[in-house]
Amino acid sequence: MTEELHALSGAYAVHALPEAEAVLFERHLAGCAACAAEVRRLRETAARLALPLAEPPPARLWPRVLSAARLLRARRPVPHRRGRRGRRQGAATVALAAVSVAAAVVAVVLGVAARDARGDLDAARAREREVAAVLAAPDARTVRRPVASGGMGTLVVSRARGSVVFASAGLPRLPASRVYELWLTGPGGARPAALIDPGPGGGPVPIRVRQGDARLGLTVEPAGGSERPTTRPLLLADLPPA
């Protein structure tokens, strides 16, 4: 049981433990100097990554609300001409129909948004767990390199896990038509690794590495990314060997 608690230091350091496990680990932490030192080291490393792990609300929600509004307008009933009483009843019918359609559309939009939010949250938690595991890996090594356009890139590499965590601080924002893209270089040349968001919605990015991968690079590419680098690298960092 003690060995299992030792293994929780990485997840605890980045607040990725469920509440019950966090309470259990804190009790263990009070009497374990090794784990306390490990948590301090991991939190220092996480602080150097210099980016939050929080996820923004789904960006797809607003276009769906606009689409729902257009759908409501298109479905609005057109009353037939009739007398004053008939017109009042027709107006009430139209209003009730509009409210019903609006309620149905809102329910669908919110249901889809909630599903997307759950999916985004699950993905964020999986990413946090992988980041924590890399930070806690016994062979984890940290590499820092300046970015040519400004800012700093930080890599935490664990060959044992086959992962590298990349984070940036101070990268200039790009126009909507451009994006930062990471590349891993191995025996077959450079291949796409991940797209980077330098804004507050971004965060440390865990990337799978292969046996022969020797270098990580960062370029600016057209929105959506490229299959091959199209600009000069802003950052190049050699990955520590196994």
FIKELUM-203652 format. One record per residue (C-alpha): x, y, z; residue number from 1; residue in three letters. Coordinates in nm, 3 decimals, always signed. Example, Ala and Ser with C-alpha at 12.3 -4.5 7.8 and 13.67 -1.06 7.14 Angstrom:
<rs>
      xx      yy      zz num residuo
  +1.230  -0.450  +0.780   1     ala
  +1.367  -0.106  +0.714   2     ser
</rs>
This chain:
<rs>
      xx      yy      zz num residuo
  +0.000  +0.000  +0.000   1     met
  +0.284  +0.237  +0.083   2     thr
  +0.439  +0.181  -0.262   3     glu
  +0.104  +0.266  -0.422   4     glu
  +0.092  +0.591  -0.224   5     leu
  +0.443  +0.681  -0.335   6     his
  +0.326  +0.654  -0.696   7     ala
  +0.059  +0.921  -0.641   8     leu
  +0.303  +1.207  -0.588   9     ser
  +0.294  +1.322  -0.951  10     gly
  -0.086  +1.334  -0.975  11     ala
  -0.106  +1.507  -0.635  12     tyr
  +0.148  +1.771  -0.739  13     ala
  -0.072  +1.890  -1.027  14     val
  -0.403  +1.849  -0.836  15     his
  -0.518  +1.556  -1.050  16     ala
  -0.617  +1.321  -0.766  17     leu
  -0.980  +1.258  -0.670  18     pro
  -1.066  +1.407  -0.330  19     glu
  -1.065  +1.076  -0.140  20     ala
  -0.722  +0.977  -0.273  21     glu
  -0.586  +1.328  -0.213  22     ala
  -0.689  +1.312  +0.155  23     val
  -0.528  +0.968  +0.190  24     leu
  -0.208  +1.087  +0.024  25     phe
  -0.189  +1.398  +0.244  26     glu
  -0.196  +1.176  +0.552  27     arg
  +0.088  +0.974  +0.404  28     his
  +0.271  +1.293  +0.306  29     leu
  +0.282  +1.417  +0.665  30     ala
  +0.514  +1.130  +0.758  31     gly
  +0.707  +1.070  +0.435  32     cys
  +0.998  +1.307  +0.372  33     ala
  +1.076  +1.143  +0.037  34     ala
  +0.727  +1.209  -0.101  35     cys
  +0.727  +1.563  +0.037  36     ala
  +1.053  +1.638  -0.145  37     ala
  +0.919  +1.473  -0.461  38     glu
  +0.601  +1.684  -0.453  39     val
  +0.804  +2.004  -0.406  40     arg
  +1.027  +1.913  -0.702  41     arg
  +0.732  +1.829  -0.925  42     leu
  +0.547  +2.147  -0.835  43     arg
  +0.855  +2.352  -0.914  44     glu
  +0.871  +2.181  -1.253  45     thr
  +0.499  +2.237  -1.310  46     ala
  +0.540  +2.604  -1.219  47     ala
  +0.816  +2.638  -1.477  48     arg
  +0.575  +2.511  -1.739  49     leu
  +0.404  +2.846  -1.672  50     ala
  +0.065  +2.766  -1.821  51     leu
  -0.272  +2.673  -1.666  52     pro
  -0.443  +2.341  -1.732  53     leu
  -0.794  +2.487  -1.738  54     ala
  -1.011  +2.431  -2.044  55     glu
  -1.222  +2.713  -2.196  56     pro
  -1.597  +2.665  -2.265  57     pro
  -1.664  +2.483  -2.594  58     pro
  -1.603  +2.724  -2.884  59     ala
  -1.874  +2.547  -3.087  60     arg
  -2.158  +2.662  -2.859  61     leu
  -2.208  +3.014  -3.000  62     trp
  -2.241  +2.909  -3.368  63     pro
  -2.499  +2.650  -3.259  64     arg
  -2.701  +2.914  -3.073  65     val
  -2.703  +3.133  -3.386  66     leu
  -2.807  +2.836  -3.598  67     ser
  -3.089  +2.760  -3.352  68     ala
  -3.210  +3.120  -3.375  69     ala
  -3.224  +3.099  -3.755  70     arg
  -3.412  +2.769  -3.729  71     leu
  -3.666  +2.925  -3.491  72     leu
  -3.725  +3.215  -3.730  73     arg
  -3.769  +2.981  -4.026  74     ala
  -4.027  +2.767  -3.841  75     arg
  -4.238  +3.057  -3.706  76     arg
  -4.603  +2.996  -3.812  77     pro
  -4.777  +3.256  -4.032  78     val
  -5.140  +3.315  -3.915  79     pro
  -5.428  +3.330  -4.166  80     his
  -5.628  +3.647  -4.194  81     arg
  -5.931  +3.646  -3.963  82     arg
  -6.140  +3.865  -3.735  83     gly
  -6.015  +4.052  -3.428  84     arg
  -6.086  +3.762  -3.190  85     arg
  -5.943  +3.517  -3.437  86     gly
  -5.635  +3.736  -3.473  87     arg
  -5.586  +3.740  -3.095  88     arg
  -5.619  +3.361  -3.078  89     gln
  -5.389  +3.326  -3.377  90     gly
  -5.132  +3.553  -3.213  91     ala
  -5.149  +3.347  -2.894  92     ala
  -5.108  +3.027  -3.094  93     thr
  -4.808  +3.172  -3.274  94     val
  -4.655  +3.284  -2.945  95     ala
  -4.706  +2.941  -2.786  96     leu
  -4.564  +2.767  -3.091  97     ala
  -4.263  +2.998  -3.090  98     ala
  -4.202  +2.933  -2.720  99     val
  -4.231  +2.557  -2.774 100     ser
  -3.988  +2.561  -3.064 101     val
  -3.749  +2.787  -2.873 102     ala
  -3.761  +2.560  -2.568 103     ala
  -3.696  +2.252  -2.781 104     ala
  -3.408  +2.417  -2.965 105     val
  -3.250  +2.545  -2.644 106     val
  -3.282  +2.200  -2.487 107     ala
  -3.108  +2.041  -2.786 108     val
  -2.834  +2.304  -2.792 109     val
  -2.771  +2.276  -2.419 110     leu
  -2.775  +1.897  -2.438 111     gly
  -2.517  +1.895  -2.717 112     val
  -2.310  +2.155  -2.532 113     ala
  -2.321  +1.949  -2.213 114     ala
  -2.211  +1.637  -2.403 115     arg
  -1.926  +1.829  -2.566 116     asp
  -1.827  +1.977  -2.230 117     ala
  -1.814  +1.629  -2.076 118     arg
  -1.600  +1.509  -2.364 119     gly
  -1.370  +1.809  -2.333 120     asp
  -1.344  +1.755  -1.957 121     leu
  -1.259  +1.387  -2.001 122     asp
  -0.990  +1.477  -2.255 123     ala
  -0.852  +1.746  -2.023 124     ala
  -0.836  +1.502  -1.731 125     arg
  -0.663  +1.241  -1.944 126     ala
  -0.412  +1.504  -2.051 127     arg
  -0.355  +1.610  -1.689 128     glu
  -0.296  +1.249  -1.585 129     arg
  -0.038  +1.201  -1.860 130     glu
  +0.135  +1.529  -1.769 131     val
  +0.146  +1.422  -1.404 132     ala
  +0.283  +1.080  -1.497 133     ala
  +0.563  +1.230  -1.707 134     val
  +0.657  +1.479  -1.434 135     leu
  +0.668  +1.198  -1.180 136     ala
  +0.865  +0.956  -1.400 137     ala
  +1.199  +0.860  -1.240 138     pro
  +1.383  +0.932  -1.566 139     asp
  +1.213  +1.269  -1.634 140     ala
  +1.456  +1.531  -1.766 141     arg
  +1.382  +1.900  -1.827 142     thr
  +1.507  +2.097  -2.128 143     val
  +1.446  +2.471  -2.175 144     arg
  +1.502  +2.663  -2.499 145     arg
  +1.423  +3.022  -2.603 146     pro
  +1.179  +3.074  -2.890 147     val
  +1.314  +3.291  -3.171 148     ala
  +0.999  +3.505  -3.190 149     ser
  +0.993  +3.558  -2.814 150     gly
  +0.909  +3.350  -2.509 151     gly
  +1.041  +3.021  -2.379 152     met
  +0.972  +2.655  -2.446 153     gly
  +1.004  +2.388  -2.176 154     thr
  +1.021  +2.014  -2.237 155     leu
  +0.996  +1.739  -1.977 156     val
  +1.104  +1.411  -2.136 157     val
  +1.047  +1.058  -2.009 158     ser
  +1.190  +0.795  -2.242 159     arg
  +1.058  +0.521  -2.014 160     ala
  +0.701  +0.642  -2.073 161     arg
  +0.766  +0.732  -2.435 162     gly
  +0.635  +1.084  -2.374 163     ser
  +0.744  +1.445  -2.374 164     val
  +0.546  +1.729  -2.217 165     val
  +0.584  +2.063  -2.394 166     phe
  +0.481  +2.400  -2.253 167     ala
  +0.547  +2.755  -2.360 168     ser
  +0.546  +3.092  -2.188 169     ala
  +0.538  +3.433  -2.354 170     gly
  +0.476  +3.323  -2.712 171     leu
  +0.338  +3.609  -2.925 172     pro
  -0.024  +3.565  -3.030 173     arg
  -0.078  +3.479  -3.397 174     leu
  -0.350  +3.592  -3.641 175     pro
  -0.639  +3.352  -3.691 176     ala
  -0.487  +3.235  -4.019 177     ser
  -0.171  +3.101  -3.847 178     arg
  -0.093  +2.846  -3.575 179     val
  +0.207  +2.716  -3.381 180     tyr
  +0.289  +2.354  -3.466 181     glu
  +0.526  +2.110  -3.295 182     leu
  +0.731  +1.854  -3.489 183     trp
  +0.918  +1.542  -3.386 184     leu
  +1.218  +1.444  -3.595 185     thr
  +1.327  +1.082  -3.624 186     gly
  +1.485  +0.856  -3.886 187     pro
  +1.199  +0.926  -4.127 188     gly
  +1.226  +1.304  -4.098 189     gly
  +0.991  +1.553  -3.934 190     ala
  +0.631  +1.459  -3.859 191     arg
  +0.346  +1.661  -3.700 192     pro
  +0.324  +1.628  -3.321 193     ala
  +0.073  +1.885  -3.192 194     ala
  -0.077  +2.229  -3.241 195     leu
  -0.005  +2.486  -2.969 196     ile
  -0.243  +2.745  -2.824 197     asp
  -0.037  +3.018  -2.655 198     pro
  -0.346  +3.181  -2.502 199     gly
  -0.500  +3.131  -2.156 200     pro
  -0.695  +2.828  -2.282 201     gly
  -0.377  +2.644  -2.369 202     gly
  -0.166  +2.431  -2.139 203     gly
  +0.110  +2.172  -2.122 204     pro
  +0.081  +1.926  -2.411 205     val
  +0.182  +1.559  -2.368 206     pro
  +0.322  +1.407  -2.689 207     ile
  +0.404  +1.044  -2.766 208     arg
  +0.761  +0.988  -2.884 209     val
  +0.908  +0.695  -3.076 210     arg
  +1.229  +0.509  -3.015 211     gln
  +1.432  +0.698  -3.277 212     gly
  +1.293  +1.048  -3.217 213     asp
  +1.586  +1.280  -3.149 214     ala
  +1.459  +1.636  -3.179 215     arg
  +1.151  +1.852  -3.123 216     leu
  +1.086  +2.169  -3.325 217     gly
  +0.832  +2.452  -3.331 218     leu
  +0.718  +2.641  -3.643 219     thr
  +0.440  +2.875  -3.751 220     val
  +0.202  +2.713  -4.001 221     glu
  -0.130  +2.792  -4.174 222     pro
  -0.440  +2.746  -3.957 223     ala
  -0.513  +2.377  -3.911 224     gly
  -0.148  +2.278  -3.934 225     gly
  +0.068  +2.130  -4.209 226     ser
  +0.188  +1.782  -4.298 227     glu
  +0.543  +1.914  -4.344 228     arg
  +0.712  +2.225  -4.197 229     pro
  +0.671  +2.526  -4.426 230     thr
  +0.870  +2.785  -4.224 231     thr
  +1.201  +2.803  -4.041 232     arg
  +1.190  +2.659  -3.688 233     pro
  +1.145  +2.905  -3.403 234     leu
  +1.273  +2.643  -3.159 235     leu
  +1.481  +2.327  -3.191 236     leu
  +1.559  +2.107  -2.893 237     ala
  +1.744  +1.776  -2.879 238     asp
  +1.557  +1.511  -2.682 239     leu
  +1.766  +1.345  -2.407 240     pro
  +1.854  +0.986  -2.497 241     pro
  +1.719  +0.692  -2.299 242     ala
</rs>
